[in-house]
Each structure stands twice: as structure tokens, then as C-alpha cells.
């Protein structure tokens, strides 16, 4: 049986792979699952925030998952 630690990393990896594949609904669901395992996880919170602001109509064909930083 997987420990919560292993389950967290497995779930985060699935979420990030889905994000990179532009499967945002599944990615968001998995990031929420990681937060159920680690409620204070800043990485999962940041990824959910990114997903919530992505306009899929504006993504270029060669989108690589990166975002443009607008603040220093």
C-alpha cells in the first residue's frame, strides 16, 4: 500500500503531466487531490491558480506549459 507521501508525489506527477498535455480539468482535479494530502502545498495551489487563469483559446500550438511573469 502506498504511503501518503508516495500517493502525493504520484498524484502531483499525474496532475502536472495532464497540465502539460492541456488536460486542464483532470489536472485541476488531481491538484485538488494533492491538496487533500498536503493542504498547505504551495506548488499545488500555484498550479490550480495557473489553470484557473488559462485561456485555452489563446494557447499557441507549441505551448510548453510556461507562463509569462508580469511582476518582479
mmCIF file of the N, C-alpha and C atoms, coordinates in Angstrom:
data_MODEL
# 
_entry.id   MODEL 
# 
loop_
_atom_site.group_PDB 
_atom_site.id 
_atom_site.type_symbol 
_atom_site.label_atom_id 
_atom_site.label_alt_id 
_atom_site.label_comp_id 
_atom_site.label_asym_id 
_atom_site.label_entity_id 
_atom_site.label_seq_id 
_atom_site.pdbx_PDB_ins_code 
_atom_site.Cartn_x 
_atom_site.Cartn_y 
_atom_site.Cartn_z 
_atom_site.occupancy 
_atom_site.B_iso_or_equiv 
_atom_site.pdbx_formal_charge 
_atom_site.auth_seq_id 
_atom_site.auth_comp_id 
_atom_site.auth_asym_id 
_atom_site.auth_atom_id 
_atom_site.pdbx_PDB_model_num 
ATOM 1   N N  . UNK A 1 1  ? 0.827  -1.178 0.000   1.00 0.00 ? 1  UNK A N  1 
ATOM 2   C CA . UNK A 1 1  ? 0.000  0.000  0.000   1.00 0.00 ? 1  UNK A CA 1 
ATOM 3   C C  . UNK A 1 1  ? 0.878  1.250  0.000   1.00 0.00 ? 1  UNK A C  1 
ATOM 4   N N  . UNK A 1 2  ? 0.491  2.238  -0.788  1.00 0.00 ? 2  UNK A N  1 
ATOM 5   C CA . UNK A 1 2  ? 1.258  3.477  -0.875  1.00 0.00 ? 2  UNK A CA 1 
ATOM 6   C C  . UNK A 1 2  ? 1.073  4.318  0.374   1.00 0.00 ? 2  UNK A C  1 
ATOM 7   N N  . UNK A 1 3  ? 2.144  4.936  0.801   1.00 0.00 ? 3  UNK A N  1 
ATOM 8   C CA . UNK A 1 3  ? 2.041  5.889  1.898   1.00 0.00 ? 3  UNK A CA 1 
ATOM 9   C C  . UNK A 1 3  ? 1.460  7.191  1.347   1.00 0.00 ? 3  UNK A C  1 
ATOM 10  N N  . UNK A 1 4  ? 1.014  8.062  2.234   1.00 0.00 ? 4  UNK A N  1 
ATOM 11  C CA . UNK A 1 4  ? 0.507  9.362  1.795   1.00 0.00 ? 4  UNK A CA 1 
ATOM 12  C C  . UNK A 1 4  ? 1.582  10.127 1.032   1.00 0.00 ? 4  UNK A C  1 
ATOM 13  N N  . UNK A 1 5  ? 2.831  9.956  1.453   1.00 0.00 ? 5  UNK A N  1 
ATOM 14  C CA . UNK A 1 5  ? 3.961  10.608 0.787   1.00 0.00 ? 5  UNK A CA 1 
ATOM 15  C C  . UNK A 1 5  ? 4.052  10.145 -0.671  1.00 0.00 ? 5  UNK A C  1 
ATOM 16  N N  . UNK A 1 6  ? 4.018  8.847  -0.886  1.00 0.00 ? 6  UNK A N  1 
ATOM 17  C CA . UNK A 1 6  ? 4.085  8.300  -2.244  1.00 0.00 ? 6  UNK A CA 1 
ATOM 18  C C  . UNK A 1 6  ? 2.861  8.691  -3.057  1.00 0.00 ? 6  UNK A C  1 
ATOM 19  N N  . UNK A 1 7  ? 1.695  8.648  -2.437  1.00 0.00 ? 7  UNK A N  1 
ATOM 20  C CA . UNK A 1 7  ? 0.457  8.996  -3.119  1.00 0.00 ? 7  UNK A CA 1 
ATOM 21  C C  . UNK A 1 7  ? 0.476  10.467 -3.541  1.00 0.00 ? 7  UNK A C  1 
ATOM 22  N N  . UNK A 1 8  ? 0.998  11.324 -2.689  1.00 0.00 ? 8  UNK A N  1 
ATOM 23  C CA . UNK A 1 8  ? 1.107  12.736 -3.029  1.00 0.00 ? 8  UNK A CA 1 
ATOM 24  C C  . UNK A 1 8  ? 1.949  12.906 -4.297  1.00 0.00 ? 8  UNK A C  1 
ATOM 25  N N  . UNK A 1 9  ? 3.142  12.332 -4.314  1.00 0.00 ? 9  UNK A N  1 
ATOM 26  C CA . UNK A 1 9  ? 4.035  12.509 -5.463  1.00 0.00 ? 9  UNK A CA 1 
ATOM 27  C C  . UNK A 1 9  ? 3.461  11.885 -6.731  1.00 0.00 ? 9  UNK A C  1 
ATOM 28  N N  . UNK A 1 10 ? 2.829  10.753 -6.609  1.00 0.00 ? 10 UNK A N  1 
ATOM 29  C CA . UNK A 1 10 ? 2.203  10.102 -7.764  1.00 0.00 ? 10 UNK A CA 1 
ATOM 30  C C  . UNK A 1 10 ? 1.082  10.988 -8.319  1.00 0.00 ? 10 UNK A C  1 
ATOM 31  N N  . UNK A 1 11 ? 0.251  11.498 -7.435  1.00 0.00 ? 11 UNK A N  1 
ATOM 32  C CA . UNK A 1 11 ? -0.872 12.332 -7.843  1.00 0.00 ? 11 UNK A CA 1 
ATOM 33  C C  . UNK A 1 11 ? -0.390 13.657 -8.427  1.00 0.00 ? 11 UNK A C  1 
ATOM 34  N N  . UNK A 1 12 ? 0.621  14.267 -7.805  1.00 0.00 ? 12 UNK A N  1 
ATOM 35  C CA . UNK A 1 12 ? 1.161  15.518 -8.326  1.00 0.00 ? 12 UNK A CA 1 
ATOM 36  C C  . UNK A 1 12 ? 1.738  15.298 -9.715  1.00 0.00 ? 12 UNK A C  1 
ATOM 37  N N  . UNK A 1 13 ? 2.457  14.209 -9.901  1.00 0.00 ? 13 UNK A N  1 
ATOM 38  C CA . UNK A 1 13 ? 3.046  13.907 -11.202 1.00 0.00 ? 13 UNK A CA 1 
ATOM 39  C C  . UNK A 1 13 ? 1.953  13.735 -12.256 1.00 0.00 ? 13 UNK A C  1 
ATOM 40  N N  . UNK A 1 14 ? 0.899  12.999 -11.923 1.00 0.00 ? 14 UNK A N  1 
ATOM 41  C CA . UNK A 1 14 ? -0.225 12.829 -12.857 1.00 0.00 ? 14 UNK A CA 1 
ATOM 42  C C  . UNK A 1 14 ? -0.842 14.178 -13.195 1.00 0.00 ? 14 UNK A C  1 
ATOM 43  N N  . UNK A 1 15 ? -0.999 15.023 -12.196 1.00 0.00 ? 15 UNK A N  1 
ATOM 44  C CA . UNK A 1 15 ? -1.585 16.346 -12.406 1.00 0.00 ? 15 UNK A CA 1 
ATOM 45  C C  . UNK A 1 15 ? -0.709 17.194 -13.314 1.00 0.00 ? 15 UNK A C  1 
ATOM 46  N N  . UNK A 1 16 ? 0.597  17.179 -13.073 1.00 0.00 ? 16 UNK A N  1 
ATOM 47  C CA . UNK A 1 16 ? 1.500  18.003 -13.868 1.00 0.00 ? 16 UNK A CA 1 
ATOM 48  C C  . UNK A 1 16 ? 1.572  17.508 -15.305 1.00 0.00 ? 16 UNK A C  1 
ATOM 49  N N  . UNK A 1 17 ? 1.602  16.203 -15.492 1.00 0.00 ? 17 UNK A N  1 
ATOM 50  C CA . UNK A 1 17 ? 1.596  15.643 -16.850 1.00 0.00 ? 17 UNK A CA 1 
ATOM 51  C C  . UNK A 1 17 ? 0.314  16.032 -17.584 1.00 0.00 ? 17 UNK A C  1 
ATOM 52  N N  . UNK A 1 18 ? -0.811 15.999 -16.894 1.00 0.00 ? 18 UNK A N  1 
ATOM 53  C CA . UNK A 1 18 ? -2.086 16.405 -17.505 1.00 0.00 ? 18 UNK A CA 1 
ATOM 54  C C  . UNK A 1 18 ? -2.040 17.892 -17.860 1.00 0.00 ? 18 UNK A C  1 
ATOM 55  N N  . UNK A 1 19 ? -1.465 18.701 -16.986 1.00 0.00 ? 19 UNK A N  1 
ATOM 56  C CA . UNK A 1 19 ? -1.312 20.138 -17.255 1.00 0.00 ? 19 UNK A CA 1 
ATOM 57  C C  . UNK A 1 19 ? -0.512 20.354 -18.534 1.00 0.00 ? 19 UNK A C  1 
ATOM 58  N N  . UNK A 1 20 ? 0.615  19.682 -18.643 1.00 0.00 ? 20 UNK A N  1 
ATOM 59  C CA . UNK A 1 20 ? 1.451  19.842 -19.830 1.00 0.00 ? 20 UNK A CA 1 
ATOM 60  C C  . UNK A 1 20 ? 0.755  19.343 -21.098 1.00 0.00 ? 20 UNK A C  1 
ATOM 61  N N  . UNK A 1 21 ? -0.148 18.387 -20.952 1.00 0.00 ? 21 UNK A N  1 
ATOM 62  C CA . UNK A 1 21 ? -0.909 17.848 -22.080 1.00 0.00 ? 21 UNK A CA 1 
ATOM 63  C C  . UNK A 1 21 ? -2.181 18.644 -22.350 1.00 0.00 ? 21 UNK A C  1 
ATOM 64  N N  . UNK A 1 22 ? -2.355 19.741 -21.637 1.00 0.00 ? 22 UNK A N  1 
ATOM 65  C CA . UNK A 1 22 ? -3.506 20.622 -21.772 1.00 0.00 ? 22 UNK A CA 1 
ATOM 66  C C  . UNK A 1 22 ? -4.830 19.942 -21.407 1.00 0.00 ? 22 UNK A C  1 
ATOM 67  N N  . UNK A 1 23 ? -4.754 18.966 -20.531 1.00 0.00 ? 23 UNK A N  1 
ATOM 68  C CA . UNK A 1 23 ? -5.966 18.342 -19.979 1.00 0.00 ? 23 UNK A CA 1 
ATOM 69  C C  . UNK A 1 23 ? -6.228 19.003 -18.627 1.00 0.00 ? 23 UNK A C  1 
ATOM 70  N N  . UNK A 1 24 ? -6.684 20.242 -18.705 1.00 0.00 ? 24 UNK A N  1 
ATOM 71  C CA . UNK A 1 24 ? -6.743 21.104 -17.528 1.00 0.00 ? 24 UNK A CA 1 
ATOM 72  C C  . UNK A 1 24 ? -7.788 20.676 -16.503 1.00 0.00 ? 24 UNK A C  1 
ATOM 73  N N  . UNK A 1 25 ? -8.901 20.147 -16.938 1.00 0.00 ? 25 UNK A N  1 
ATOM 74  C CA . UNK A 1 25 ? -9.931 19.717 -15.992 1.00 0.00 ? 25 UNK A CA 1 
ATOM 75  C C  . UNK A 1 25 ? -9.399 18.579 -15.119 1.00 0.00 ? 25 UNK A C  1 
ATOM 76  N N  . UNK A 1 26 ? -8.771 17.584 -15.743 1.00 0.00 ? 26 UNK A N  1 
ATOM 77  C CA . UNK A 1 26 ? -8.204 16.471 -14.980 1.00 0.00 ? 26 UNK A CA 1 
ATOM 78  C C  . UNK A 1 26 ? -7.046 16.953 -14.113 1.00 0.00 ? 26 UNK A C  1 
ATOM 79  N N  . UNK A 1 27 ? -6.211 17.823 -14.664 1.00 0.00 ? 27 UNK A N  1 
ATOM 80  C CA . UNK A 1 27 ? -5.069 18.338 -13.896 1.00 0.00 ? 27 UNK A CA 1 
ATOM 81  C C  . UNK A 1 27 ? -5.549 19.050 -12.632 1.00 0.00 ? 27 UNK A C  1 
ATOM 82  N N  . UNK A 1 28 ? -6.568 19.897 -12.780 1.00 0.00 ? 28 UNK A N  1 
ATOM 83  C CA . UNK A 1 28 ? -7.095 20.629 -11.622 1.00 0.00 ? 28 UNK A CA 1 
ATOM 84  C C  . UNK A 1 28 ? -7.632 19.665 -10.573 1.00 0.00 ? 28 UNK A C  1 
ATOM 85  N N  . UNK A 1 29 ? -8.346 18.652 -11.026 1.00 0.00 ? 29 UNK A N  1 
ATOM 86  C CA . UNK A 1 29 ? -8.889 17.643 -10.104 1.00 0.00 ? 29 UNK A CA 1 
ATOM 87  C C  . UNK A 1 29 ? -7.760 16.953 -9.329  1.00 0.00 ? 29 UNK A C  1 
ATOM 88  N N  . UNK A 1 30 ? -6.686 16.603 -10.021 1.00 0.00 ? 30 UNK A N  1 
ATOM 89  C CA . UNK A 1 30 ? -5.566 15.930 -9.363  1.00 0.00 ? 30 UNK A CA 1 
ATOM 90  C C  . UNK A 1 30 ? -4.818 16.868 -8.414  1.00 0.00 ? 30 UNK A C  1 
ATOM 91  N N  . UNK A 1 31 ? -4.654 18.133 -8.810  1.00 0.00 ? 31 UNK A N  1 
ATOM 92  C CA . UNK A 1 31 ? -4.012 19.085 -7.895  1.00 0.00 ? 31 UNK A CA 1 
ATOM 93  C C  . UNK A 1 31 ? -4.856 19.280 -6.640  1.00 0.00 ? 31 UNK A C  1 
ATOM 94  N N  . UNK A 1 32 ? -6.171 19.282 -6.780  1.00 0.00 ? 32 UNK A N  1 
ATOM 95  C CA . UNK A 1 32 ? -7.034 19.350 -5.598  1.00 0.00 ? 32 UNK A CA 1 
ATOM 96  C C  . UNK A 1 32 ? -6.846 18.119 -4.711  1.00 0.00 ? 32 UNK A C  1 
ATOM 97  N N  . UNK A 1 33 ? -6.638 16.979 -5.344  1.00 0.00 ? 33 UNK A N  1 
ATOM 98  C CA . UNK A 1 33 ? -6.386 15.750 -4.581  1.00 0.00 ? 33 UNK A CA 1 
ATOM 99  C C  . UNK A 1 33 ? -5.061 15.861 -3.813  1.00 0.00 ? 33 UNK A C  1 
ATOM 100 N N  . UNK A 1 34 ? -4.050 16.463 -4.437  1.00 0.00 ? 34 UNK A N  1 
ATOM 101 C CA . UNK A 1 34 ? -2.777 16.638 -3.713  1.00 0.00 ? 34 UNK A CA 1 
ATOM 102 C C  . UNK A 1 34 ? -2.981 17.545 -2.505  1.00 0.00 ? 34 UNK A C  1 
ATOM 103 N N  . UNK A 1 35 ? -3.860 18.549 -2.651  1.00 0.00 ? 35 UNK A N  1 
ATOM 104 C CA . UNK A 1 35 ? -4.129 19.426 -1.510  1.00 0.00 ? 35 UNK A CA 1 
ATOM 105 C C  . UNK A 1 35 ? -4.864 18.703 -0.394  1.00 0.00 ? 35 UNK A C  1 
ATOM 106 N N  . UNK A 1 36 ? -5.613 17.668 -0.727  1.00 0.00 ? 36 UNK A N  1 
ATOM 107 C CA . UNK A 1 36 ? -6.256 16.890 0.341   1.00 0.00 ? 36 UNK A CA 1 
ATOM 108 C C  . UNK A 1 36 ? -5.216 16.105 1.134   1.00 0.00 ? 36 UNK A C  1 
ATOM 109 N N  . UNK A 1 37 ? -4.085 15.812 0.492   1.00 0.00 ? 37 UNK A N  1 
ATOM 110 C CA . UNK A 1 37 ? -2.997 15.098 1.166   1.00 0.00 ? 37 UNK A CA 1 
ATOM 111 C C  . UNK A 1 37 ? -2.048 16.058 1.885   1.00 0.00 ? 37 UNK A C  1 
ATOM 112 N N  . UNK A 1 38 ? -1.853 17.237 1.300   1.00 0.00 ? 38 UNK A N  1 
ATOM 113 C CA . UNK A 1 38 ? -0.985 18.280 1.868   1.00 0.00 ? 38 UNK A CA 1 
ATOM 114 C C  . UNK A 1 38 ? -1.674 19.626 1.708   1.00 0.00 ? 38 UNK A C  1 
ATOM 115 N N  . UNK A 1 39 ? -2.531 19.985 2.636   1.00 0.00 ? 39 UNK A N  1 
ATOM 116 C CA . UNK A 1 39 ? -3.349 21.200 2.498   1.00 0.00 ? 39 UNK A CA 1 
ATOM 117 C C  . UNK A 1 39 ? -2.565 22.503 2.318   1.00 0.00 ? 39 UNK A C  1 
ATOM 118 N N  . UNK A 1 40 ? -1.351 22.563 2.782   1.00 0.00 ? 40 UNK A N  1 
ATOM 119 C CA . UNK A 1 40 ? -0.565 23.796 2.672   1.00 0.00 ? 40 UNK A CA 1 
ATOM 120 C C  . UNK A 1 40 ? 0.433  23.766 1.515   1.00 0.00 ? 40 UNK A C  1 
ATOM 121 N N  . UNK A 1 41 ? 0.266  22.861 0.581   1.00 0.00 ? 41 UNK A N  1 
ATOM 122 C CA . UNK A 1 41 ? 1.221  22.696 -0.516  1.00 0.00 ? 41 UNK A CA 1 
ATOM 123 C C  . UNK A 1 41 ? 1.178  23.892 -1.463  1.00 0.00 ? 41 UNK A C  1 
ATOM 124 N N  . UNK A 1 42 ? 2.219  24.729 -1.459  1.00 0.00 ? 42 UNK A N  1 
ATOM 125 C CA . UNK A 1 42 ? 2.203  25.918 -2.317  1.00 0.00 ? 42 UNK A CA 1 
ATOM 126 C C  . UNK A 1 42 ? 2.272  25.582 -3.812  1.00 0.00 ? 42 UNK A C  1 
ATOM 127 N N  . UNK A 1 43 ? 2.947  24.501 -4.173  1.00 0.00 ? 43 UNK A N  1 
ATOM 128 C CA . UNK A 1 43 ? 3.069  24.151 -5.589  1.00 0.00 ? 43 UNK A CA 1 
ATOM 129 C C  . UNK A 1 43 ? 1.706  23.795 -6.187  1.00 0.00 ? 43 UNK A C  1 
ATOM 130 N N  . UNK A 1 44 ? 0.927  23.007 -5.482  1.00 0.00 ? 44 UNK A N  1 
ATOM 131 C CA . UNK A 1 44 ? -0.397 22.634 -5.979  1.00 0.00 ? 44 UNK A CA 1 
ATOM 132 C C  . UNK A 1 44 ? -1.315 23.850 -6.041  1.00 0.00 ? 44 UNK A C  1 
ATOM 133 N N  . UNK A 1 45 ? -1.231 24.708 -5.041  1.00 0.00 ? 45 UNK A N  1 
ATOM 134 C CA . UNK A 1 45 ? -2.042 25.925 -5.044  1.00 0.00 ? 45 UNK A CA 1 
ATOM 135 C C  . UNK A 1 45 ? -1.689 26.799 -6.247  1.00 0.00 ? 45 UNK A C  1 
ATOM 136 N N  . UNK A 1 46 ? -0.406 26.932 -6.531  1.00 0.00 ? 46 UNK A N  1 
ATOM 137 C CA . UNK A 1 46 ? 0.040  27.741 -7.666  1.00 0.00 ? 46 UNK A CA 1 
ATOM 138 C C  . UNK A 1 46 ? -0.435 27.141 -8.989  1.00 0.00 ? 46 UNK A C  1 
ATOM 139 N N  . UNK A 1 47 ? -0.367 25.831 -9.116  1.00 0.00 ? 47 UNK A N  1 
ATOM 140 C CA . UNK A 1 47 ? -0.792 25.194 -10.366 1.00 0.00 ? 47 UNK A CA 1 
ATOM 141 C C  . UNK A 1 47 ? -2.298 25.356 -10.570 1.00 0.00 ? 47 UNK A C  1 
ATOM 142 N N  . UNK A 1 48 ? -3.084 25.258 -9.523  1.00 0.00 ? 48 UNK A N  1 
ATOM 143 C CA . UNK A 1 48 ? -4.529 25.475 -9.636  1.00 0.00 ? 48 UNK A CA 1 
ATOM 144 C C  . UNK A 1 48 ? -4.799 26.917 -10.063 1.00 0.00 ? 48 UNK A C  1 
ATOM 145 N N  . UNK A 1 49 ? -4.074 27.856 -9.478  1.00 0.00 ? 49 UNK A N  1 
ATOM 146 C CA . UNK A 1 49 ? -4.238 29.263 -9.858  1.00 0.00 ? 49 UNK A CA 1 
ATOM 147 C C  . UNK A 1 49 ? -3.884 29.472 -11.327 1.00 0.00 ? 49 UNK A C  1 
ATOM 148 N N  . UNK A 1 50 ? -2.829 28.829 -11.799 1.00 0.00 ? 50 UNK A N  1 
ATOM 149 C CA . UNK A 1 50 ? -2.470 28.924 -13.221 1.00 0.00 ? 50 UNK A CA 1 
ATOM 150 C C  . UNK A 1 50 ? -3.584 28.382 -14.101 1.00 0.00 ? 50 UNK A C  1 
ATOM 151 N N  . UNK A 1 51 ? -4.073 27.206 -13.751 1.00 0.00 ? 51 UNK A N  1 
ATOM 152 C CA . UNK A 1 51 ? -5.131 26.577 -14.540 1.00 0.00 ? 51 UNK A CA 1 
ATOM 153 C C  . UNK A 1 51 ? -6.356 27.482 -14.591 1.00 0.00 ? 51 UNK A C  1 
ATOM 154 N N  . UNK A 1 52 ? -6.692 28.087 -13.464 1.00 0.00 ? 52 UNK A N  1 
ATOM 155 C CA . UNK A 1 52 ? -7.875 28.936 -13.393 1.00 0.00 ? 52 UNK A CA 1 
ATOM 156 C C  . UNK A 1 52 ? -7.759 30.196 -14.244 1.00 0.00 ? 52 UNK A C  1 
ATOM 157 N N  . UNK A 1 53 ? -6.545 30.592 -14.611 1.00 0.00 ? 53 UNK A N  1 
ATOM 158 C CA . UNK A 1 53 ? -6.363 31.803 -15.410 1.00 0.00 ? 53 UNK A CA 1 
ATOM 159 C C  . UNK A 1 53 ? -6.028 31.520 -16.869 1.00 0.00 ? 53 UNK A C  1 
ATOM 160 N N  . UNK A 1 54 ? -5.861 30.267 -17.238 1.00 0.00 ? 54 UNK A N  1 
ATOM 161 C CA . UNK A 1 54 ? -5.506 29.932 -18.619 1.00 0.00 ? 54 UNK A CA 1 
ATOM 162 C C  . UNK A 1 54 ? -6.718 30.111 -19.526 1.00 0.00 ? 54 UNK A C  1 
ATOM 163 N N  . UNK A 1 55 ? -6.490 30.827 -20.607 1.00 0.00 ? 55 UNK A N  1 
ATOM 164 C CA . UNK A 1 55 ? -7.498 30.934 -21.662 1.00 0.00 ? 55 UNK A CA 1 
ATOM 165 C C  . UNK A 1 55 ? -7.058 29.972 -22.758 1.00 0.00 ? 55 UNK A C  1 
ATOM 166 N N  . UNK A 1 56 ? -7.711 28.841 -22.837 1.00 0.00 ? 56 UNK A N  1 
ATOM 167 C CA . UNK A 1 56 ? -7.293 27.801 -23.787 1.00 0.00 ? 56 UNK A CA 1 
ATOM 168 C C  . UNK A 1 56 ? -7.384 28.252 -25.236 1.00 0.00 ? 56 UNK A C  1 
ATOM 169 N N  . UNK A 1 57 ? -8.199 29.262 -25.508 1.00 0.00 ? 57 UNK A N  1 
ATOM 170 C CA . UNK A 1 57 ? -8.302 29.779 -26.876 1.00 0.00 ? 57 UNK A CA 1 
ATOM 171 C C  . UNK A 1 57 ? -7.060 30.561 -27.291 1.00 0.00 ? 57 UNK A C  1 
ATOM 172 N N  . UNK A 1 58 ? -6.282 31.019 -26.316 1.00 0.00 ? 58 UNK A N  1 
ATOM 173 C CA . UNK A 1 58 ? -5.099 31.826 -26.601 1.00 0.00 ? 58 UNK A CA 1 
ATOM 174 C C  . UNK A 1 58 ? -3.790 31.036 -26.546 1.00 0.00 ? 58 UNK A C  1 
ATOM 175 N N  . UNK A 1 59 ? -3.845 29.736 -26.298 1.00 0.00 ? 59 UNK A N  1 
ATOM 176 C CA . UNK A 1 59 ? -2.611 28.952 -26.205 1.00 0.00 ? 59 UNK A CA 1 
ATOM 177 C C  . UNK A 1 59 ? -2.033 28.717 -27.601 1.00 0.00 ? 59 UNK A C  1 
ATOM 178 N N  . UNK A 1 60 ? -0.746 28.993 -27.772 1.00 0.00 ? 60 UNK A N  1 
ATOM 179 C CA . UNK A 1 60 ? -0.129 28.718 -29.072 1.00 0.00 ? 60 UNK A CA 1 
ATOM 180 C C  . UNK A 1 60 ? 0.012  27.217 -29.288 1.00 0.00 ? 60 UNK A C  1 
ATOM 181 N N  . UNK A 1 61 ? 0.127  26.788 -30.530 1.00 0.00 ? 61 UNK A N  1 
ATOM 182 C CA . UNK A 1 61 ? 0.247  25.347 -30.819 1.00 0.00 ? 61 UNK A CA 1 
ATOM 183 C C  . UNK A 1 61 ? 1.457  24.691 -30.148 1.00 0.00 ? 61 UNK A C  1 
ATOM 184 N N  . UNK A 1 62 ? 2.507  25.460 -29.925 1.00 0.00 ? 62 UNK A N  1 
ATOM 185 C CA . UNK A 1 62 ? 3.728  24.902 -29.321 1.00 0.00 ? 62 UNK A CA 1 
ATOM 186 C C  . UNK A 1 62 ? 3.837  25.231 -27.833 1.00 0.00 ? 62 UNK A C  1 
ATOM 187 N N  . UNK A 1 63 ? 2.700  25.452 -27.163 1.00 0.00 ? 63 UNK A N  1 
ATOM 188 C CA . UNK A 1 63 ? 2.696  25.797 -25.737 1.00 0.00 ? 63 UNK A CA 1 
ATOM 189 C C  . UNK A 1 63 ? 3.424  24.728 -24.941 1.00 0.00 ? 63 UNK A C  1 
ATOM 190 N N  . UNK A 1 64 ? 4.324  25.158 -24.063 1.00 0.00 ? 64 UNK A N  1 
ATOM 191 C CA . UNK A 1 64 ? 5.134  24.216 -23.294 1.00 0.00 ? 64 UNK A CA 1 
ATOM 192 C C  . UNK A 1 64 ? 4.828  24.209 -21.802 1.00 0.00 ? 64 UNK A C  1 
ATOM 193 N N  . UNK A 1 65 ? 3.747  24.882 -21.415 1.00 0.00 ? 65 UNK A N  1 
ATOM 194 C CA . UNK A 1 65 ? 3.366  24.899 -20.010 1.00 0.00 ? 65 UNK A CA 1 
ATOM 195 C C  . UNK A 1 65 ? 3.883  26.083 -19.238 1.00 0.00 ? 65 UNK A C  1 
ATOM 196 N N  . UNK A 1 66 ? 4.727  26.876 -19.868 1.00 0.00 ? 66 UNK A N  1 
ATOM 197 C CA . UNK A 1 66 ? 5.284  28.024 -19.151 1.00 0.00 ? 66 UNK A CA 1 
ATOM 198 C C  . UNK A 1 66 ? 4.300  29.187 -19.161 1.00 0.00 ? 66 UNK A C  1 
ATOM 199 N N  . UNK A 1 67 ? 4.548  30.103 -18.240 1.00 0.00 ? 67 UNK A N  1 
ATOM 200 C CA . UNK A 1 67 ? 3.720  31.304 -18.165 1.00 0.00 ? 67 UNK A CA 1 
ATOM 201 C C  . UNK A 1 67 ? 4.648  32.513 -18.202 1.00 0.00 ? 67 UNK A C  1 
ATOM 202 N N  . UNK A 1 68 ? 4.112  33.631 -18.627 1.00 0.00 ? 68 UNK A N  1 
ATOM 203 C CA . UNK A 1 68 ? 4.875  34.872 -18.631 1.00 0.00 ? 68 UNK A CA 1 
ATOM 204 C C  . UNK A 1 68 ? 4.714  35.540 -17.269 1.00 0.00 ? 68 UNK A C  1 
ATOM 205 N N  . UNK A 1 69 ? 5.815  35.866 -16.649 1.00 0.00 ? 69 UNK A N  1 
ATOM 206 C CA . UNK A 1 69 ? 5.773  36.548 -15.368 1.00 0.00 ? 69 UNK A CA 1 
ATOM 207 C C  . UNK A 1 69 ? 5.604  38.039 -15.635 1.00 0.00 ? 69 UNK A C  1 
ATOM 208 N N  . UNK A 1 70 ? 4.674  38.653 -14.922 1.00 0.00 ? 70 UNK A N  1 
ATOM 209 C CA . UNK A 1 70 ? 4.393  40.059 -15.145 1.00 0.00 ? 70 UNK A CA 1 
ATOM 210 C C  . UNK A 1 70 ? 4.843  40.949 -14.003 1.00 0.00 ? 70 UNK A C  1 
ATOM 211 N N  . UNK A 1 71 ? 5.312  40.339 -12.905 1.00 0.00 ? 71 UNK A N  1 
ATOM 212 C CA . UNK A 1 71 ? 5.773  41.103 -11.754 1.00 0.00 ? 71 UNK A CA 1 
ATOM 213 C C  . UNK A 1 71 ? 7.140  40.600 -11.331 1.00 0.00 ? 71 UNK A C  1 
ATOM 214 N N  . UNK A 1 72 ? 7.902  41.476 -10.729 1.00 0.00 ? 72 UNK A N  1 
ATOM 215 C CA . UNK A 1 72 ? 9.227  41.106 -10.245 1.00 0.00 ? 72 UNK A CA 1 
ATOM 216 C C  . UNK A 1 72 ? 9.182  40.851 -8.769  1.00 0.00 ? 72 UNK A C  1 
# 
